[in-house]
Amino acid sequence: MDAHHASLGRRTLEEIRQKRAAERLSKVSSGPDLSTASKSNEVSGIRKSESGSRISEIDVGSLVSQIQDMQKKNAELEEQRTVISSKLQSKEAENGMLQKRLNELVINALPN
C-alpha cells in the first residue's frame, strides 16, 4: 500500500513540475506558438518520450533530426527571401523610372 502511495506521490509531483514548467514557458514566450503548452508528448513541435523528464538517446536523435530539418527549411526560406528581395528591388527601380517618365510626359504635354 505504501508503494502505491509513493508511486502516486511521484506521479503527482511530476505533474506539478510539468505544470510549473508550462507556466514558466508561457510567461517567457515571445510567440503565439509557445504560449500554450500541450499535455501530449509533442510540445511546440518537439517530441518527447514517455519517460517524462528524462531525455533518451531516441529523444536526442529526434531533436537532432528536427534541427537538421529546420535548418534545411530555413536555408530554403532564406533563398526564397533573397529572390523576392531582388524582385522587389527590380520593381522599385522600374517604378521609379516609370514615375520619372510620367512626370516628363506631364511636363511636355502641358502648354507653358
Protein Blocks (a to p, Z undefined) as FASTA:
>chain_A
ZZmmmmmmmmmmmmmmmmmmmmmmmmmpcbfklmpccfbfbeghiacdfklmaccfklmm
mmmmmmmmmmmmmmmmmmmmmmmmmmmmmmmmmmmmmmmmmmmmmmmmpcZZ
